[in-house]
Amino acid sequence: MSIASEVARLEEAGQGPTLRLVTYKWSALAMAVFSIEFGQHAQQVAADRLHSRVDAHLAELGTLGHDLPGATGQGLCRTWMREGWLRRLPGDDGDEVYELTSSALAAQRIFDELARDRALLSESRLTTIVDAVARTAGDAAPDRAARIAALEAEIDRLTAEHQRLLDGGEVAAASDEQVLSGYLNVRNLLAQLPGDFRRVEEDIDRIHRRMIADFRDEDRPKGEVLDDYLAASKELISATEQGRAFEGALAILHDEDLLTQFRSNLRAILAHPFARSLSPRERQDFLAAPATLRAGLRSVQERQHKASRALADHLTSFDTATGREVEKVLRRLDQELAAWMADARPRDQVPMAWMPGRLDVDHLRTRFHDPASELPPAALERIADVPAPPSLDAVRRYGGPLLREVRAALVSALADPEVETVGDAFNTLPDDLRRPVEVLGLLQVLTRLGLWEGQDVAAATVEAIRPDGTVRELLLPHLKVTAADLRPRKEIHD
């Protein structure tokens, strides 16, 4: 490897969206917004909501004296979208949504690693690396004799350990450092999954756009384009690292026993004493690994479904003849524009009439005559056995509150020295004056007389009786009143 090729490789990497975000002047602001608004389960955020939320974050930081970019929330989102850190897509409900790109997720993982305390190199991590190298080497260069010898050694080791445990040997517990090292390895692997899933989605979109462009170019038969699309989709899943991660997540989520064991193992790791040093958010993120797998899988499948549906719609609606005519018109317009730009000055304008022109119509009807609207209603059916109408007393039983009767009955009840509160007096009333609606009427009376103005006081339970005889318990303010308090003012004056 020459120094020139290495410099070229690093320069190309430095010009990518991921490192541009890391070296961005306002990278801390952008990453904080991405972390808050696109959390563990919020993969997409409505465009209008994100604009307003960024404005609110800018206002809060401004009051605290932070140096801020001179742009609104909408302007910042557009800048981040041009830089390749945000994508703006049509949502399921018709509104547009934002989502983070794989470059933004990769930069987010870099910032998270920098913000965390660095874990020291431990024996368990070295053991994990050595085991992984040995396993990969065996897969890369299979040797029958070496494989058999390795399996026999592993069987002997496991058999000896099994016999030792059967003989009552002590089960050695892993140290905090060993479990912490394993936890950090698992956390790092889980942190890479959202970016892998997002790269699969972006590759699906890229294949879909290339396929639509091939259809419009009409240089190849549609069947050949479809074959290339299916082959590229298959290679995307099987030949790329992020595609294999997607396949692994699919296998885990389709195996209920494996998924159950996966959740149980996550909880077992956090049950170890080392987990006392973890923050609640770290615990929550670690236990949310199955949800992360499920959300990434669902997002990729939805993107595949949308691409397939758009392909089907394009195949059924694309008119080759119409496409050629539109392309001809656009090419002619481009030629005329090029000819005009050869002599035009910077502020020259081309007058154009509105299309279509204004119609000279005084009034446009929005409703038309419907003969069915003038038909008379159908005649009422005559019934021989007409039920008797309800009496006035029966109707009043289901009517509004009887304020005067209830007040008079309460005044009579309060004449008893043992009755001191409104609730006690209400419970002594006849059944026809203890309807639930009378409780509401009694509250109105107490408010009008100034005995209760909605303040917080103790409540007393009263038994209201419906017209059908059922009992319902309601609450009344626990107020001590007298008969004089409930009498009308004019009666007291007389």
DRENLUMMAR-49146 format. One record per residue (C-alpha): residue number from 1; residue in one letter; x, y, z. Coordinates in Angstrom, 2 decimals. Layout:
N
> seq; type; xx; yy; zz
> NUM; a; X; Y; Z
...
end
This chain:
494
> seq; type; xx; yy; zz
> 1; m; 0.00; 0.00; 0.00
> 2; s; 1.47; 3.35; -1.06
> 3; i; 1.12; 6.57; 0.85
> 4; a; -0.72; 8.15; -2.08
> 5; s; -3.40; 5.44; -2.18
> 6; e; -3.82; 5.60; 1.59
> 7; v; -4.20; 9.40; 1.49
> 8; a; -6.74; 9.09; -1.33
> 9; r; -8.71; 6.48; 0.61
> 10; l; -8.82; 8.60; 3.77
> 11; e; -9.69; 11.76; 1.84
> 12; e; -12.62; 9.95; 0.26
> 13; a; -13.76; 8.73; 3.69
> 14; g; -13.36; 12.23; 5.15
> 15; q; -15.66; 13.66; 2.51
> 16; g; -18.46; 11.26; 3.41
> 17; p; -21.55; 12.36; 5.38
> 18; t; -20.48; 10.54; 8.56
> 19; l; -17.22; 12.39; 9.13
> 20; r; -18.74; 15.64; 7.88
> 21; l; -21.23; 15.35; 10.72
> 22; v; -18.46; 14.58; 13.23
> 23; t; -16.48; 17.68; 12.16
> 24; y; -19.58; 19.86; 11.65
> 25; k; -19.43; 23.17; 13.56
> 26; w; -22.82; 22.55; 15.16
> 27; s; -22.38; 18.79; 15.48
> 28; a; -23.22; 18.80; 19.22
> 29; l; -26.52; 20.56; 18.51
> 30; a; -27.38; 18.25; 15.62
> 31; m; -26.52; 15.07; 17.53
> 32; a; -28.46; 16.24; 20.61
> 33; v; -31.55; 16.89; 18.47
> 34; f; -31.17; 13.51; 16.75
> 35; s; -30.79; 11.72; 20.10
> 36; i; -33.84; 13.41; 21.68
> 37; e; -36.25; 13.42; 18.74
> 38; f; -35.24; 10.10; 17.15
> 39; g; -35.08; 8.00; 20.29
> 40; q; -35.08; 4.26; 20.79
> 41; h; -38.49; 3.70; 19.16
> 42; a; -39.11; 6.90; 17.15
> 43; q; -37.65; 6.03; 13.75
> 44; q; -39.69; 8.67; 11.91
> 45; v; -40.85; 12.12; 13.00
> 46; a; -43.41; 14.30; 11.21
> 47; a; -41.74; 17.17; 9.33
> 48; d; -43.83; 19.94; 10.90
> 49; r; -43.30; 18.51; 14.37
> 50; l; -39.53; 18.30; 13.94
> 51; h; -39.39; 21.92; 12.69
> 52; s; -41.28; 23.19; 15.74
> 53; r; -39.30; 20.99; 18.13
> 54; v; -35.97; 22.28; 16.77
> 55; d; -37.27; 25.86; 17.16
> 56; a; -38.14; 25.09; 20.80
> 57; h; -34.68; 23.59; 21.43
> 58; l; -33.00; 26.65; 19.89
> 59; a; -35.09; 28.99; 22.06
> 60; e; -34.21; 27.04; 25.21
> 61; l; -30.48; 27.05; 24.39
> 62; g; -30.64; 30.75; 23.57
> 63; t; -32.01; 31.59; 27.01
> 64; l; -29.09; 29.65; 28.54
> 65; g; -26.52; 31.69; 26.61
> 66; h; -25.37; 29.07; 24.08
> 67; d; -23.91; 30.09; 20.74
> 68; l; -26.46; 29.16; 18.05
> 69; p; -26.59; 29.05; 14.24
> 70; g; -28.56; 31.84; 12.62
> 71; a; -31.29; 29.64; 11.18
> 72; t; -34.77; 28.44; 12.05
> 73; g; -35.69; 24.87; 12.80
> 74; q; -36.94; 24.35; 9.25
> 75; g; -33.74; 25.84; 7.81
> 76; l; -31.55; 23.59; 9.94
> 77; c; -33.53; 20.50; 8.92
> 78; r; -33.10; 21.43; 5.25
> 79; t; -29.35; 21.88; 5.80
> 80; w; -29.09; 18.50; 7.52
> 81; m; -31.05; 16.94; 4.69
> 82; r; -28.73; 18.41; 2.04
> 83; e; -25.71; 17.13; 3.97
> 84; g; -27.11; 13.59; 3.90
> 85; w; -27.97; 13.26; 7.60
> 86; l; -31.77; 13.40; 7.28
> 87; r; -34.17; 11.96; 4.74
> 88; r; -37.61; 13.41; 3.99
> 89; l; -40.13; 10.81; 2.90
> 90; p; -43.90; 10.62; 2.37
> 91; g; -45.64; 9.16; 5.43
> 92; d; -48.45; 6.64; 5.53
> 93; d; -51.02; 9.35; 6.37
> 94; g; -50.01; 11.62; 3.47
> 95; d; -47.82; 13.99; 5.51
> 96; e; -44.04; 14.09; 5.10
> 97; v; -41.73; 12.61; 7.74
> 98; y; -38.03; 12.77; 8.55
> 99; e; -35.78; 9.85; 9.37
> 100; l; -32.07; 9.57; 10.12
> 101; t; -29.76; 8.25; 7.42
> 102; s; -27.27; 5.46; 7.99
> 103; s; -24.48; 8.08; 8.03
> 104; a; -26.17; 9.95; 10.89
> 105; l; -26.64; 6.70; 12.83
> 106; a; -22.95; 5.83; 12.33
> 107; a; -21.92; 9.29; 13.60
> 108; q; -24.29; 8.88; 16.52
> 109; r; -22.56; 5.63; 17.47
> 110; i; -19.16; 7.40; 17.29
> 111; f; -20.37; 10.17; 19.61
> 112; d; -21.89; 7.64; 22.02
> 113; e; -18.60; 5.77; 22.23
> 114; l; -16.69; 9.01; 22.84
> 115; a; -19.15; 10.08; 25.55
> 116; r; -18.88; 6.77; 27.43
> 117; d; -16.01; 5.80; 29.68
> 118; r; -13.51; 3.67; 27.81
> 119; a; -13.42; 0.05; 28.97
> 120; l; -9.95; -1.30; 29.74
> 121; l; -8.61; -4.25; 27.80
> 122; s; -9.57; -7.35; 29.79
> 123; e; -8.76; -11.03; 29.68
> 124; s; -12.35; -11.94; 28.74
> 125; r; -12.30; -9.59; 25.77
> 126; l; -8.98; -11.05; 24.59
> 127; t; -10.43; -14.53; 25.02
> 128; t; -13.45; -13.55; 22.92
> 129; i; -11.16; -12.23; 20.18
> 130; v; -8.98; -15.36; 20.20
> 131; d; -12.03; -17.66; 20.08
> 132; a; -13.55; -15.67; 17.22
> 133; v; -10.27; -15.78; 15.27
> 134; a; -9.95; -19.53; 15.79
> 135; r; -13.54; -20.17; 14.75
> 136; t; -13.23; -17.97; 11.66
> 137; a; -9.92; -19.58; 10.70
> 138; g; -11.50; -23.02; 10.91
> 139; d; -14.36; -21.87; 8.67
> 140; a; -11.96; -20.23; 6.19
> 141; a; -9.61; -23.25; 5.82
> 142; p; -11.51; -26.40; 6.79
> 143; d; -9.32; -29.37; 7.70
> 144; r; -11.06; -32.64; 8.53
> 145; a; -8.38; -33.92; 10.91
> 146; a; -8.01; -30.55; 12.66
> 147; r; -11.78; -30.20; 12.98
> 148; i; -12.11; -33.70; 14.47
> 149; a; -9.27; -33.04; 16.92
> 150; a; -10.81; -29.73; 18.00
> 151; l; -14.22; -31.35; 18.52
> 152; e; -12.72; -34.20; 20.56
> 153; a; -10.82; -31.74; 22.75
> 154; e; -13.98; -29.71; 23.28
> 155; i; -15.98; -32.86; 24.09
> 156; d; -13.35; -33.98; 26.62
> 157; r; -13.35; -30.56; 28.27
> 158; l; -17.13; -30.38; 28.48
> 159; t; -17.39; -33.99; 29.72
> 160; a; -14.87; -33.30; 32.48
> 161; e; -16.70; -30.16; 33.52
> 162; h; -20.05; -32.00; 33.46
> 163; q; -18.67; -34.79; 35.68
> 164; r; -17.10; -32.26; 38.08
> 165; l; -20.47; -30.55; 38.56
> 166; l; -22.21; -33.90; 39.06
> 167; d; -19.67; -34.73; 41.77
> 168; g; -20.65; -31.59; 43.68
> 169; g; -17.96; -29.27; 42.37
> 170; e; -18.31; -25.55; 42.94
> 171; v; -19.86; -23.45; 40.16
> 172; a; -17.42; -20.62; 39.51
> 173; a; -19.20; -17.28; 39.19
> 174; a; -17.89; -14.83; 36.65
> 175; s; -16.26; -11.70; 38.01
> 176; d; -17.71; -8.24; 37.52
> 177; e; -14.95; -7.43; 35.04
> 178; q; -15.71; -10.49; 32.92
> 179; v; -19.45; -9.85; 32.77
> 180; l; -18.87; -6.13; 32.14
> 181; s; -16.59; -6.95; 29.22
> 182; g; -19.19; -9.27; 27.73
> 183; y; -21.89; -6.66; 28.28
> 184; l; -19.82; -4.03; 26.44
> 185; n; -19.26; -6.40; 23.52
> 186; v; -22.99; -7.13; 23.24
> 187; r; -23.88; -3.43; 23.58
> 188; n; -21.48; -2.47; 20.79
> 189; l; -22.98; -5.11; 18.50
> 190; l; -26.52; -3.99; 19.30
> 191; a; -25.59; -0.35; 18.64
> 192; q; -24.61; -1.25; 15.07
> 193; l; -27.98; -2.83; 14.20
> 194; p; -30.01; 0.37; 13.51
> 195; g; -27.35; 1.60; 11.09
> 196; d; -27.24; -1.79; 9.34
> 197; f; -31.01; -1.82; 8.92
> 198; r; -31.03; 1.76; 7.65
> 199; r; -28.33; 0.95; 5.06
> 200; v; -30.50; -1.94; 3.83
> 201; e; -33.41; 0.49; 3.42
> 202; e; -31.24; 3.00; 1.53
> 203; d; -29.92; 0.24; -0.75
> 204; i; -33.50; -0.85; -1.49
> 205; d; -34.41; 2.74; -2.40
> 206; r; -31.31; 3.06; -4.58
> 207; i; -32.11; -0.17; -6.46
> 208; h; -35.71; 0.97; -6.87
> 209; r; -34.70; 4.38; -8.29
> 210; r; -32.25; 2.78; -10.71
> 211; m; -34.93; 0.35; -11.87
> 212; i; -37.45; 3.15; -12.51
> 213; a; -34.79; 5.08; -14.44
> 214; d; -34.12; 1.99; -16.58
> 215; f; -37.83; 1.69; -17.31
> 216; r; -38.01; 5.31; -18.45
> 217; d; -34.90; 5.07; -20.62
> 218; e; -36.53; 2.23; -22.59
> 219; d; -33.12; 0.98; -23.66
> 220; r; -33.81; -2.54; -22.43
> 221; p; -36.89; -4.78; -22.28
> 222; k; -38.97; -4.54; -19.13
> 223; g; -38.50; -8.23; -18.40
> 224; e; -34.73; -7.82; -18.34
> 225; v; -35.05; -4.83; -15.99
> 226; l; -37.26; -6.86; -13.66
> 227; d; -34.78; -9.75; -13.65
> 228; d; -31.97; -7.36; -12.70
> 229; y; -34.12; -5.86; -9.93
> 230; l; -34.89; -9.27; -8.43
> 231; a; -31.24; -10.35; -8.68
> 232; a; -30.02; -7.12; -7.07
> 233; s; -32.56; -7.51; -4.24
> 234; k; -31.42; -11.07; -3.60
> 235; e; -27.74; -10.09; -3.62
> 236; l; -28.46; -7.19; -1.30
> 237; i; -29.73; -9.54; 1.42
> 238; s; -27.18; -12.32; 1.01
> 239; a; -23.97; -10.61; -0.16
> 240; t; -23.73; -7.55; 2.11
> 241; e; -22.91; -7.32; 5.80
> 242; q; -26.03; -5.32; 6.62
> 243; g; -28.15; -7.74; 4.57
> 244; r; -26.82; -10.67; 6.58
> 245; a; -27.65; -8.76; 9.77
> 246; f; -31.20; -8.40; 8.45
> 247; e; -31.40; -12.12; 7.73
> 248; g; -30.12; -12.90; 11.24
> 249; a; -32.74; -10.65; 12.82
> 250; l; -35.42; -12.31; 10.69
> 251; a; -34.32; -15.75; 11.86
> 252; i; -34.36; -14.68; 15.52
> 253; l; -37.79; -13.05; 15.37
> 254; h; -39.33; -16.06; 13.60
> 255; d; -38.02; -18.48; 16.26
> 256; e; -40.15; -17.92; 19.37
> 257; d; -38.02; -20.26; 21.50
> 258; l; -34.82; -18.50; 20.47
> 259; l; -36.40; -15.07; 21.06
> 260; t; -37.61; -16.12; 24.51
> 261; q; -34.15; -17.41; 25.39
> 262; f; -32.65; -14.17; 24.04
> 263; r; -34.83; -12.06; 26.36
> 264; s; -34.05; -14.34; 29.29
> 265; n; -30.30; -14.04; 28.67
> 266; l; -30.52; -10.23; 28.54
> 267; r; -32.29; -10.18; 31.91
> 268; a; -29.74; -12.66; 33.34
> 269; i; -26.87; -10.35; 32.35
> 270; l; -28.48; -7.39; 34.09
> 271; a; -29.17; -9.51; 37.18
> 272; h; -25.41; -9.80; 37.81
> 273; p; -23.99; -7.50; 40.53
> 274; f; -21.96; -5.52; 37.99
> 275; a; -25.22; -4.03; 36.62
> 276; r; -25.59; -1.87; 39.74
> 277; s; -23.22; 0.60; 38.10
> 278; l; -25.44; 0.96; 35.01
> 279; s; -27.80; 3.89; 34.65
> 280; p; -31.57; 3.30; 34.19
> 281; r; -31.30; 4.40; 30.54
> 282; e; -28.50; 1.89; 29.86
> 283; r; -30.61; -0.87; 31.39
> 284; q; -33.65; 0.14; 29.36
> 285; d; -31.69; 0.33; 26.09
> 286; f; -30.09; -3.07; 26.72
> 287; l; -33.43; -4.78; 27.46
> 288; a; -34.98; -3.10; 24.40
> 289; a; -32.77; -5.11; 22.02
> 290; p; -35.68; -7.37; 20.85
> 291; a; -37.78; -4.27; 20.18
> 292; t; -34.89; -2.78; 18.18
> 293; l; -34.68; -5.94; 16.09
> 294; r; -38.43; -5.96; 15.52
> 295; a; -38.57; -2.25; 14.59
> 296; g; -35.65; -2.55; 12.14
> 297; l; -37.13; -5.66; 10.56
> 298; r; -40.54; -4.03; 10.19
> 299; s; -39.01; -0.90; 8.65
> 300; v; -37.04; -2.88; 6.05
> 301; q; -40.07; -4.99; 5.16
> 302; e; -42.24; -1.89; 4.81
> 303; r; -39.62; -0.34; 2.52
> 304; q; -39.56; -3.51; 0.41
> 305; h; -43.36; -3.52; 0.25
> 306; k; -43.48; 0.16; -0.80
> 307; a; -40.86; -0.41; -3.48
> 308; s; -42.75; -3.43; -4.86
> 309; r; -46.06; -1.57; -4.79
> 310; a; -44.53; 1.45; -6.55
> 311; l; -43.08; -0.90; -9.15
> 312; a; -46.47; -2.50; -9.75
> 313; d; -48.16; 0.90; -10.02
> 314; h; -45.52; 2.07; -12.46
> 315; l; -45.91; -1.00; -14.65
> 316; t; -49.69; -0.64; -14.78
> 317; s; -49.87; 3.14; -15.27
> 318; f; -46.79; 4.05; -17.30
> 319; d; -47.78; 4.96; -20.84
> 320; t; -44.81; 4.78; -23.21
> 321; a; -46.40; 6.97; -25.91
> 322; t; -47.39; 9.68; -23.42
> 323; g; -43.93; 9.55; -21.85
> 324; r; -42.33; 10.14; -25.24
> 325; e; -44.58; 13.14; -25.92
> 326; v; -43.82; 14.72; -22.54
> 327; e; -40.10; 14.09; -23.03
> 328; k; -40.28; 15.75; -26.47
> 329; v; -41.97; 18.84; -25.02
> 330; l; -39.47; 19.11; -22.17
> 331; r; -36.54; 18.71; -24.56
> 332; r; -37.94; 21.48; -26.78
> 333; l; -38.38; 23.75; -23.76
> 334; d; -34.80; 23.03; -22.73
> 335; q; -33.56; 23.99; -26.19
> 336; e; -35.54; 27.24; -26.18
> 337; l; -34.28; 28.07; -22.69
> 338; a; -30.68; 27.48; -23.77
> 339; a; -31.15; 29.79; -26.76
> 340; w; -32.71; 32.49; -24.58
> 341; m; -29.99; 32.23; -21.91
> 342; a; -27.31; 32.88; -24.54
> 343; d; -28.37; 36.57; -24.86
> 344; a; -30.38; 37.16; -21.65
> 345; r; -29.11; 39.42; -18.88
> 346; p; -29.31; 38.46; -15.18
> 347; r; -32.55; 40.35; -14.46
> 348; d; -34.37; 39.73; -17.74
> 349; q; -37.85; 38.30; -17.45
> 350; v; -40.18; 36.45; -19.78
> 351; p; -43.82; 37.60; -19.56
> 352; m; -46.16; 34.65; -19.25
> 353; a; -49.93; 34.62; -19.03
> 354; w; -51.64; 32.72; -16.24
> 355; m; -52.64; 29.21; -17.26
> 356; p; -55.54; 28.74; -17.44
> 357; g; -56.94; 32.23; -17.86
> 358; r; -59.67; 33.67; -15.65
> 359; l; -63.15; 32.51; -16.64
> 360; d; -65.84; 35.17; -17.06
> 361; v; -68.51; 33.38; -15.00
> 362; d; -70.64; 35.25; -12.47
> 363; h; -71.91; 32.24; -10.60
> 364; l; -71.14; 28.53; -10.79
> 365; r; -73.75; 26.14; -9.50
> 366; t; -72.53; 23.70; -6.88
> 367; r; -75.84; 21.84; -6.37
> 368; f; -78.26; 20.49; -8.94
> 369; h; -81.92; 19.59; -8.79
> 370; d; -82.65; 16.23; -7.25
> 371; p; -86.26; 15.04; -7.80
> 372; a; -85.96; 12.67; -4.84
> 373; s; -85.61; 15.63; -2.46
> 374; e; -89.15; 16.86; -3.29
> 375; l; -90.93; 13.58; -2.56
> 376; p; -93.24; 13.69; 0.49
> 377; p; -92.36; 11.50; 3.44
> 378; a; -93.90; 8.06; 3.66
> 379; a; -97.25; 7.80; 5.43
> 380; l; -97.19; 6.70; 9.04
> 381; e; -98.17; 3.15; 9.72
> 382; r; -101.46; 2.73; 11.59
> 383; i; -101.17; 0.58; 14.69
> 384; a; -104.26; -1.03; 16.21
> 385; d; -102.96; -1.61; 19.75
> 386; v; -101.66; 1.82; 20.69
> 387; p; -100.01; 1.82; 24.14
> 388; a; -101.31; 4.26; 26.71
> 389; p; -99.24; 7.45; 26.96
> 390; p; -97.23; 7.93; 30.17
> 391; s; -98.71; 10.07; 32.89
> 392; l; -97.31; 13.43; 33.91
> 393; d; -96.02; 12.01; 37.19
> 394; a; -94.22; 9.19; 35.35
> 395; v; -92.57; 11.68; 32.99
> 396; r; -91.51; 13.92; 35.89
> 397; r; -89.79; 10.97; 37.58
> 398; y; -87.22; 11.09; 34.77
> 399; g; -87.09; 14.89; 34.52
> 400; g; -84.75; 17.50; 35.95
> 401; p; -84.14; 18.31; 39.61
> 402; l; -87.04; 19.40; 41.84
> 403; l; -85.22; 22.29; 43.49
> 404; r; -88.11; 23.70; 45.51
> 405; e; -89.37; 20.36; 46.81
> 406; v; -85.88; 19.14; 47.74
> 407; r; -85.06; 22.40; 49.53
> 408; a; -88.29; 22.28; 51.52
> 409; a; -87.69; 18.65; 52.47
> 410; l; -84.13; 19.43; 53.57
> 411; v; -85.32; 22.33; 55.72
> 412; s; -87.75; 19.94; 57.43
> 413; a; -85.04; 17.30; 57.91
> 414; l; -82.60; 19.82; 59.44
> 415; a; -85.11; 20.67; 62.10
> 416; d; -84.00; 17.43; 63.78
> 417; p; -81.02; 18.30; 66.11
> 418; e; -79.27; 15.03; 65.20
> 419; v; -79.13; 15.97; 61.52
> 420; e; -76.22; 18.40; 61.05
> 421; t; -74.87; 18.04; 57.48
> 422; v; -76.35; 18.27; 54.02
> 423; g; -75.52; 14.60; 53.35
> 424; d; -77.30; 13.41; 56.52
> 425; a; -80.36; 15.45; 55.60
> 426; f; -80.37; 14.10; 52.02
> 427; n; -80.29; 10.49; 53.21
> 428; t; -83.51; 11.10; 55.22
> 429; l; -85.53; 12.34; 52.21
> 430; p; -88.25; 10.23; 50.56
> 431; d; -87.23; 8.00; 47.66
> 432; d; -88.83; 10.28; 45.04
> 433; l; -86.63; 13.19; 46.21
> 434; r; -83.36; 11.22; 46.33
> 435; r; -82.82; 10.73; 42.60
> 436; p; -79.23; 11.19; 41.31
> 437; v; -80.31; 14.33; 39.51
> 438; e; -81.38; 15.84; 42.85
> 439; v; -77.73; 15.73; 43.99
> 440; l; -76.80; 17.99; 41.08
> 441; g; -79.70; 20.29; 41.91
> 442; l; -78.62; 20.41; 45.54
> 443; l; -75.10; 21.48; 44.49
> 444; q; -76.68; 24.29; 42.49
> 445; v; -78.71; 25.40; 45.52
> 446; l; -75.65; 25.38; 47.80
> 447; t; -73.72; 27.46; 45.26
> 448; r; -76.48; 30.04; 44.85
> 449; l; -76.82; 30.46; 48.62
> 450; g; -73.05; 30.93; 48.98
> 451; l; -72.70; 27.88; 51.24
> 452; w; -70.20; 26.19; 48.87
> 453; e; -68.15; 27.79; 46.11
> 454; g; -66.31; 24.75; 44.77
> 455; q; -63.52; 24.80; 47.35
> 456; d; -61.88; 21.57; 48.43
> 457; v; -63.73; 20.21; 51.47
> 458; a; -64.29; 16.73; 52.83
> 459; a; -66.85; 14.65; 50.93
> 460; a; -69.68; 12.59; 52.36
> 461; t; -71.30; 9.59; 50.67
> 462; v; -75.05; 9.74; 50.03
> 463; e; -77.34; 7.08; 48.60
> 464; a; -79.31; 8.21; 45.57
> 465; i; -82.27; 6.13; 44.36
> 466; r; -83.14; 5.95; 40.67
> 467; p; -86.77; 5.86; 39.51
> 468; d; -86.40; 2.11; 38.86
> 469; g; -85.44; 1.53; 42.50
> 470; t; -81.69; 0.89; 42.03
> 471; v; -79.31; 2.60; 44.46
> 472; r; -76.22; 4.57; 43.50
> 473; e; -73.69; 6.11; 45.88
> 474; l; -72.64; 9.69; 45.15
> 475; l; -70.52; 12.31; 46.94
> 476; l; -71.68; 15.61; 48.48
> 477; p; -69.58; 18.25; 50.24
> 478; h; -69.45; 17.58; 53.98
> 479; l; -71.06; 20.89; 55.04
> 480; k; -72.72; 21.66; 58.37
> 481; v; -75.82; 23.74; 57.68
> 482; t; -78.98; 24.73; 59.48
> 483; a; -82.57; 25.00; 58.34
> 484; a; -82.21; 28.79; 58.26
> 485; d; -79.30; 28.50; 55.80
> 486; l; -81.48; 26.73; 53.24
> 487; r; -84.60; 28.88; 53.57
> 488; p; -85.20; 31.38; 50.77
> 489; r; -83.99; 34.89; 51.64
> 490; k; -87.48; 36.38; 51.25
> 491; e; -88.95; 33.87; 53.77
> 492; i; -86.20; 34.69; 56.29
> 493; h; -86.88; 38.42; 55.88
> 494; d; -90.65; 37.97; 56.40
end
